[in-house]
Amino acid sequence: MNSSGYTTQYDQVYNTFLFDSTGPERTIHKAVVFSKVRKGLYNIALGDINSEGELDDESRSDNGDMNKVFATVAQCILDFMNTHPDTDVLVQWNTVAKNRLYRGVINSMWDGIEVELHIDGLVGNEWESFSRGSTKSYLSFIFSKKKH
């Protein structure tokens, strides 16, 4: 995937990628954290690092660099999957707005994503293959690395 994201630092002990989001007025420390759900499946969380040094995945940064942040997250997913073969990544969210946002980001980055990854979306109790332009309200996504 051709990425124009931020440079990250990877902490393999905590399966965490750290980077700084640089906006016109401030720099925000961010983290992408992979947590094991079960063998072969990890959940991903993106958030700001708050003043206590903890991940805040409910923050709304509005730092003017959303595309660069999501390009960074996409590269983190690929990097993580490359170092953890046969691992899928689960993406969930905590608001309807994030549902629309993530679906829109996937659609806008589709040309780069679909070369490397297969995406399934959960609708109700059924998983289905995500396709470009989808407007369905998915409950979560699972990213799987394509075998080349």
C-alpha positions in Angstrom: 0.0 0.0 0.0 1.3 3.4 -0.9 1.2 5.3 2.4 1.6 9.0 3.0 1.2 8.6 6.8 3.2 9.6 9.8 6.4 7.9 10.9 5.6 5.4 13.8 7.6 3.8 16.6 6.6 0.2 17.3 6.6 -1.3 20.8 6.4 -5.1 20.2 6.0 -5.8 23.9 2.7 -3.9 24.0 1.8 -4.3 20.3 1.5 -0.6 20.0 2.5 1.9 17.3 3.1 5.5 18.5 3.1 8.6 16.3 2.5 12.4 16.5 -0.4 14.0 14.7 0.7 17.4 13.6 -2.0 20.0 12.9 -1.9 23.7 12.3 -2.1 24.6 15.9 -0.9 21.6 17.9 0.7 18.2 18.0 -1.2 15.3 19.5 0.5 12.1 20.6 -1.5 9.1 19.2 -1.3 5.3 19.6 -2.6 2.4 17.6 -2.9 -0.6 19.9 -3.4 -4.2 18.9 -5.0 -6.4 21.6 -5.3 -10.2 21.3 -9.0 -11.4 21.2 -8.1 -15.0 20.5 -5.5 -16.9 18.5 -5.3 -15.3 15.1 -7.5 -12.3 15.9 -6.5 -8.9 17.3 -8.6 -5.9 18.0 -7.3 -2.5 17.0 -7.8 0.7 18.9 -6.8 4.2 17.8 -6.7 7.1 20.2 -5.0 10.1 21.7 -2.5 9.7 24.6 -4.0 11.8 27.4 -2.1 13.8 30.1 -2.0 10.6 32.3 -0.3 8.7 29.5 -3.4 6.6 28.8 -5.1 5.8 25.5 -8.3 7.9 25.0 -10.2 6.2 22.2 -13.2 8.4 22.6 -11.4 11.7 22.0 -12.2 13.8 18.9 -9.0 15.4 17.8 -10.1 17.5 14.8 -6.4 18.3 14.1 -6.9 18.8 10.3 -4.9 15.7 9.3 -7.5 12.9 9.2 -6.3 11.5 5.9 -2.7 11.3 7.1 -3.8 9.7 10.4 -5.8 7.0 8.7 -3.0 6.4 6.2 -0.8 5.8 9.2 -3.4 3.4 10.8 -3.6 1.5 7.5 0.1 1.1 7.4 0.2 0.0 11.1 -2.4 -2.7 10.2 -0.2 -3.9 7.3 3.0 -3.8 9.4 1.4 -5.7 12.2 0.0 -8.3 9.9 3.3 -8.7 8.2 5.0 -9.4 11.5 2.1 -11.6 12.8 1.3 -13.9 9.9 -2.1 -15.6 9.8 -3.5 -12.8 12.0 -6.7 -10.9 11.3 -7.5 -7.5 12.7 -10.9 -6.6 14.1 -12.1 -3.0 13.9 -15.0 -1.8 16.1 -16.2 1.6 17.1 -18.1 3.2 19.9 -20.4 5.7 18.0 -22.6 5.8 14.9 -20.5 8.7 13.6 -17.3 6.6 13.8 -19.2 3.9 11.8 -19.8 6.3 9.0 -16.3 7.8 9.3 -14.5 4.4 9.1 -16.7 3.2 6.2 -16.0 6.4 4.3 -12.3 6.2 5.0 -12.2 2.6 3.7 -14.1 3.6 0.6 -11.7 6.6 0.0 -8.6 4.4 0.4 -10.0 1.4 -1.4 -7.6 1.4 -4.3 -4.6 1.0 -1.9 -6.4 -1.3 0.6 -7.9 -3.9 -1.7 -4.5 -4.8 -3.2 -3.3 -6.1 0.2 -6.4 -6.8 2.3 -9.7 -8.5 2.3 -12.4 -6.8 4.4 -15.5 -8.5 5.9 -18.2 -6.4 7.5 -20.7 -7.6 10.2 -24.3 -6.8 9.4 -26.7 -8.1 12.1 -25.3 -11.6 12.8 -23.8 -12.2 9.4 -20.3 -11.5 8.0 -20.2 -10.4 4.4 -17.5 -9.2 2.0 -17.1 -5.4 2.0 -17.3 -3.8 -1.4 -16.4 -0.4 -2.6 -19.1 2.2 -2.3 -21.0 0.3 0.4 -23.3 2.4 2.6 -24.4 -0.4 4.9 -24.2 0.2 8.6 -21.7 -2.4 9.6 -21.2 -3.3 13.3 -17.5 -4.1 12.8 -14.9 -5.1 10.2 -12.3 -7.8 10.0 -9.2 -7.2 7.9 -7.4 -10.2 6.5 -4.2 -10.2 4.5 -4.6 -11.5 1.0 -2.3 -14.4 0.0 -0.3 -13.5 -3.1 
